[in-house]
Each structure stands twice: as C-alpha cells, then as structure tokens.
Amino acid sequence: MRILKKIFLFLLLAIILFVVYLLINTFNFESKQLSVAPVPRIEMNPEAINNFKEALKIKTVSPENTADFDSLEFRKFNTFLKDTYPLADSLLEHKTFNSFSHLYKWEGADTSLKPIILMGHLDVVPVIEKNLSEWKVDPFAGILKNDTIWGRGAIDDKVGVIGILEAVELLVSQNYKPKRTMYFAFGHDEEIGGRLGAVTIAKYLKDQGITAEYILDEGGVVSDGLVPGMTKEVALIGVAEKGYLSLNLGVRIEGGHSSMPDKETSIDVMATAITRLKNNPLPSKITAPLKEFMAYIGPEMPFTNKVVFANKGVLSALLLSVYESSASGNAMIRTTTSPTIFNSGVKDNIIPLTASATVNFRILPETSTDDVIAHAKMVINDERISIEKGGFVSEPSKHSSPDSKQFKAINTTILQLFPEVVVSPYLVVGGTDARHYNEISDYIYRFSPIHLNKSNKKSFHGLNERLAVSDFYDSIGFYVQLIKNSN
Ligand SMILES: [Zn+2]
C-alpha cells in the first residue's frame, strides 16, 4: 500500500508541476500588440464610389479558356483608368505590360530610399452562367444598395486597385510629394496565374535593378468572427502563401463488356488511387507563419485558449488535432489534397478503357512540389497510373518576418485606422500575384483593409460578391495613410 501511495503522491506532484509550468508560460505570454494613436478620417472624393461602380461594370474576366478572353473589356478598363485618374495618368510614369497590366511609378524626392510597391489585380473570376439566377443582382452592374456595393470583383480585387488609385489621385490633387518612390502594380491575369501581368512586371522591375523596401498585395483581411476563439476583429497580414500543384492521373486498362467485368477496371484503379491519396494526407506541421499567428493572437484570447497557445511546444499534438478538425484549420497545418476532376465512361453498358482524375494540392511552406509528387507516387503505389504535373505550378512563397520595420509600418497604419483590432501575421492559403515578386523584396506582405465575415467570406469567387461601402472608404483611407507613413 505504501508504494501505491508513493506513486500516487509522485503523480500528483508531477501534475501540479506541469500545471504550474503551463501557468507560468501563460502569465509570461506577452501581448505583441502595438499601442498606436488613431488618426482622424480623411475627407473622401464624393465621386470615389461612382468610380468604383464604373470599375465593377467592366467585365475584366479571366476566363478558364483563353479563347474566351474579351480584350474589348480590358481595353475599356484601360480607358477607364486614363479618364478616371487623369492626374495619376499624367503626373506619374505609367507603363502597360502585355497591353492590359499597369505599373505606375511615383518618383520620390530622395531616390536613395528603396521604393515601396503596392499591388492589386484588375481581373476577376467568371460568373458561372448557370448560377446567374442565384445572384440577387446583376454581377456586372455595379449596384449600390443598403450601404453595400455588389458585383464580381467588389472584394477580389477591384477594391484594391480602385482603393490605391483613389488614394493616389487624392494625394496628387493635394500636391503631395512623396520622399520615397512608390510603385503601383496591377496585373490583369492574377486569377489564371499572373504570367502576363505580375510575372512580366516583376521581371521588368528586376531588370531595372529594383529591390523594394516592401511589397503589399491582397491576401489578408480584417476577420470579423472568422478566427475561432476571438471575439475582437483580427487584421490578418499574410507573411507567406502556400504553393500550388495539380497532378493529372491517368490509367488505361482493356475494358470489355459490362456483363463480364474483369476484377479491376480503369474506374476501380483510379478510384482506389484517389481513396489512397485522401486516406494518406501529407503530414501536419506547425510552420513559422502559424507559430507567429499563435504568438500574436494567443495573448489576446480568453484564458483557456491562451494557456494552449502559450504552451504550443508541449501541447502541439492537441493544437494540431484542433486545427485538423475544421477545413480552414486543416489548410493552415498541412498540404491539402483535393480531387477536383474525375472523368471516365460514356455509356452504361460499356466498361471504359481509360479513367483520369486531377488532384489539386496546396503546399505548406517548408515543403516543395517535389515532396508532394514523391508522396503521391508512394501512396498510390500503382505502376499502371501515370502521374503528370498540371499546367500551373507554384512553390510555396518565401516567408517575410513580422519582426521587421516593414511589417511594423503596415501594422501601425492598420491601428491608426482601426484602433480596436488585434493585428496578426498569417499564412495565406490561396494564391496571390505577390508570389511572383520573391526576387524584388524580402518583405512581402498581404493585406486588404476590408472585413470578411461568415456572411460574405464565400462571396468572392462565389455568388453575390459584395462589400460594405465603409470598407471601400476605409481602403482609400488606409492607402493614403500608408503612403504618408512611408515617407
Ligand atoms: Zn485576388
């Protein structure tokens, strides 16, 4: 009995020590939020909202099939920019790339300072014809109702392009002269990889020998209720983005008649391959951007969550299992596996000769497309299946530190305009044009000062894309302030 009692006492002591350890870490878990005085709101150009509406009316759609590219609409957008922002057009250096992508250069008084590049993209994803009846408004009419502006591109990403240009036009009209050179870069094919726009502009900047102080593109937002456990709004600044790879799988097996099927047909083999991929996901991991996210939002969380985040080292297994349980959480901790196309068969009584499928992977930082291909081959483990890379491939971006003065400049600007929010670094799970600028700067961040909540988060790339008018004005105010802060 005495030995049992000793074991019990020992265990109790171990538990108490562990709890004390967790609590000490929690109490030492210091807030990383800056203390910044808010700035007064600026007066807006009353025409700004109409300009935004006009921009949404132009169907700058990046189609799935390049043959459907409507150059007339993109030409309209060129004219719109020239007519709507005459000061930016005439007083700044304005270049176009592949006819429809734009780069403005606003030369600063002190050319020894590295320039800043603000980015956006003017193309939008298509509106699926058969879903049109589910739109509450015409997606290309630029409709304003109930303090909300509706239309394809309202969030992604005409608010960025128009927000930046309104800010620039306003500052130029006030005779503002920057000390530091500023570039404004707007691609016209971001939604299909950015080859003609961002890739070309980045190459031009590189050829000019330009390295940027920092680059800011879309990608992060102000989360309103989308970060679990946070009641406050969180401004998420993307410090890295995931890579992109699609694998095209194919198999060909002699078919035959469906009355006498062989043990395995091409459909069976392909279905097994897909099941294996889904059942064997790539490993989960807490990468640098997620560590930083936890370090920034953890101290602002309610006590229980704070304990977990403060002890992410010893509680990493618990954290990973929590993240794994939701689709958005899972996307933060691993390379995701999504079968997106599956094709086989033409008739109900014929066993098809071939089956093909496409699986899309979004690749976690600190891994590569080669790792994913090796994993897929190992898991599928079937010589009969051919595996080929899809057309657009992108490695995970490099990671930009949140401990830089460049991050601090963006962080400060956010708090000057939105004093109530918590600011945090974050991993962007989608793709942006910024990935093509890896060689132009070590400080690439992704943030738009617009609110995403449960109601509008699926609207961009989906149905009824819309943005609060206040978010549009906040965007202009944000870029004005950011430009002023950078000088
Ligand atoms: Zn976008």
Residues whose N, C-alpha, C, O or C-beta is under 5 A from the ligand:
A	BS01	ZN	D156 D157
